[in-house]
């Protein structure tokens, strides 16, 4: 059908009821006279809001009043023809014309009596989004709206839906909000499952989706409710990605590509990025890709990858060396956060607990929305219990560890953090001193207690 010129017949009582018909005819006469009188004065603006020619401006103004009256009365099918004439003659009249167009076209699609008529209306709606982009911009945002709308009317149009989302991401991914990012990733999985691409596309687009969601979190970091909402979207993306996130599956997908192009820097970045993100840093493929990337492109980023690789190999001293070198040149908040986290865990592997804590707290300072540094710090406290001389075999270290787990949940109240923290709390609570043993040391449940040694934190006595 498209947005081509059509004859507008007010005598069509099938489309327009009698009271509205009379009102429409009366208004049309008034508006046409007014439009003709104003056409010369509108010449300057006709190139914009009122169309490209005086005739366009007359047609535009004639139909605006009708369209607005019908829309006000929720007579959406009656609204269709004057609305369509506005799109045709003065597409820059108002963005609201396009926003209302979704409801108008929905009414027309639902009123269709044949499949072909329904399809024609859907295609006209798709063309409306393109016209909006041509006249009001916001390409990425409107393309996402277009893709989502198409998925509602034609959910089986998997390829077309994905192609529109992909075009939006290519246009400007930074304009796309969290809801559409998750829909883009779901469309990616549907596209791959339909056989249009291999699983590599899912991995690549997972990186795009999570990177964008993390950027949004950074933009709203002071808004706790908003952060929680975005964290929920990240969890949704992770859940969809989960079947493809197994380290063995990632190796299977990327090993052949690496073997074919072991010195392709773009490929090496993808391999190391996704494997770092999914914690697959102990695989041989990650080691090979990391070494090749570092040799080809030495930089703070590749130094960070080398540090991560050494940490995975339990070469903690080397990991510290590489990560410290990387930190000197890193400026991105996300990269610095990950660097300090890795540095802290590497120090812990060396039993350098004080440096481990300092690094983990630095990570927490860089990103105050993350509970992960406190989870790691809890593990540092627990792993250092043998160094604590408290007369209870170092068991007071577990009190401090549980405190950090609870703090992690308060900082990042997500299901993922809660699950990890609760599991650790259950483990550590099993190592609390027995009530009788604590009593022999004049320690009573609920009293304040400062853990001795390097920990030096004030906590609460708890027994089992």
RAZI-V269655 format. One record per residue. N is the residue number from 1. OMEGA is omega as a letter, one per 40 degrees, with the letter a starting at -180 (NA if undefined). Layout:
# RAZI-V269655
N,OMEGA / N,OMEGA
This chain:
# RAZI-V269655
1,i / 2,i / 3,i / 4,a / 5,i / 6,i / 7,a / 8,a / 9,i / 10,i / 11,i / 12,a / 13,i / 14,a / 15,a / 16,i / 17,a / 18,a / 19,a / 20,i / 21,a / 22,i / 23,a / 24,a / 25,i / 26,a / 27,a / 28,a / 29,a / 30,a / 31,a / 32,i / 33,i / 34,a / 35,i / 36,i / 37,a / 38,a / 39,a / 40,a / 41,i / 42,a / 43,a / 44,a / 45,a / 46,i / 47,a / 48,a / 49,a / 50,i / 51,a / 52,a / 53,i / 54,i / 55,i / 56,a / 57,i / 58,i / 59,a / 60,a / 61,i / 62,a / 63,a / 64,a / 65,i / 66,a / 67,a / 68,a / 69,i / 70,a / 71,i / 72,a / 73,a / 74,i / 75,a / 76,i / 77,i / 78,a / 79,a / 80,a / 81,i / 82,i / 83,a / 84,i / 85,i / 86,i / 87,a / 88,a / 89,a / 90,a / 91,i / 92,a / 93,a / 94,i / 95,a / 96,i / 97,i / 98,i / 99,i / 100,a / 101,i / 102,a / 103,i / 104,a / 105,i / 106,i / 107,a / 108,i / 109,i / 110,a / 111,a / 112,a / 113,i / 114,i / 115,a / 116,i / 117,i / 118,i / 119,i / 120,i / 121,i / 122,i / 123,i / 124,i / 125,i / 126,i / 127,i / 128,i / 129,i / 130,i / 131,i / 132,i / 133,a / 134,a / 135,a / 136,i / 137,a / 138,a / 139,a / 140,a / 141,a / 142,i / 143,i / 144,i / 145,a / 146,a / 147,a / 148,i / 149,i / 150,a / 151,i / 152,a / 153,a / 154,a / 155,a / 156,i / 157,a / 158,a / 159,a / 160,i / 161,a / 162,a / 163,i / 164,i / 165,a / 166,i / 167,i / 168,i / 169,i / 170,a / 171,i / 172,a / 173,a / 174,i / 175,a / 176,a / 177,a / 178,a / 179,a / 180,i / 181,i / 182,i / 183,i / 184,a / 185,i / 186,i / 187,i / 188,a / 189,i / 190,a / 191,i / 192,a / 193,i / 194,i / 195,a / 196,i / 197,i / 198,a / 199,i / 200,a / 201,i / 202,a / 203,i / 204,a / 205,i / 206,i / 207,i / 208,a / 209,a / 210,i / 211,i / 212,i / 213,i / 214,i / 215,i / 216,i / 217,i / 218,a / 219,a / 220,a / 221,a / 222,a / 223,a / 224,a / 225,i / 226,i / 227,i / 228,i / 229,a / 230,i / 231,i / 232,i / 233,i / 234,i / 235,i / 236,i / 237,i / 238,a / 239,i / 240,a / 241,a / 242,a / 243,a / 244,a / 245,i / 246,a / 247,i / 248,i / 249,i / 250,i / 251,a / 252,a / 253,a / 254,a / 255,a / 256,i / 257,i / 258,a / 259,a / 260,a / 261,a / 262,a / 263,i / 264,a / 265,i / 266,i / 267,a / 268,i / 269,i / 270,a / 271,a / 272,i / 273,a / 274,a / 275,i / 276,a / 277,a / 278,i / 279,a / 280,a / 281,i / 282,a / 283,i / 284,i / 285,i / 286,i / 287,a / 288,a / 289,a / 290,i / 291,i / 292,a / 293,i / 294,i / 295,a / 296,a / 297,i / 298,a / 299,i / 300,a / 301,a / 302,i / 303,i / 304,i / 305,i / 306,i / 307,i / 308,i / 309,a / 310,i / 311,i / 312,i / 313,a / 314,i / 315,a / 316,a / 317,i / 318,i / 319,i / 320,a / 321,a / 322,a / 323,i / 324,i / 325,i / 326,a / 327,a / 328,a / 329,a / 330,i / 331,a / 332,a / 333,a / 334,i / 335,i / 336,i / 337,a / 338,a / 339,a / 340,i / 341,i / 342,i / 343,i / 344,a / 345,i / 346,i / 347,i / 348,i / 349,i / 350,a / 351,i / 352,a / 353,a / 354,i / 355,i / 356,i / 357,a / 358,a / 359,a / 360,i / 361,i / 362,i / 363,i / 364,i / 365,a / 366,i / 367,a / 368,i / 369,a / 370,i / 371,a / 372,i / 373,a / 374,i / 375,i / 376,i / 377,i / 378,i / 379,i / 380,i / 381,a / 382,a / 383,a / 384,a / 385,a / 386,a / 387,a / 388,i / 389,a / 390,a / 391,a / 392,a / 393,i / 394,a / 395,i / 396,i / 397,a / 398,i / 399,i / 400,i / 401,i / 402,i / 403,a / 404,i / 405,i / 406,i / 407,i / 408,a / 409,i / 410,i / 411,a / 412,a / 413,i / 414,i / 415,a / 416,i / 417,a / 418,a / 419,a / 420,a / 421,a / 422,i / 423,i / 424,i / 425,i / 426,i / 427,a / 428,a / 429,i / 430,i / 431,i / 432,i / 433,i / 434,a / 435,a / 436,i / 437,i / 438,a / 439,i / 440,i / 441,a / 442,i / 443,a / 444,a / 445,i / 446,i / 447,i / 448,a / 449,i / 450,a / 451,a / 452,i / 453,a / 454,a / 455,i / 456,a / 457,i / 458,a / 459,a / 460,i / 461,i / 462,a / 463,i / 464,NA
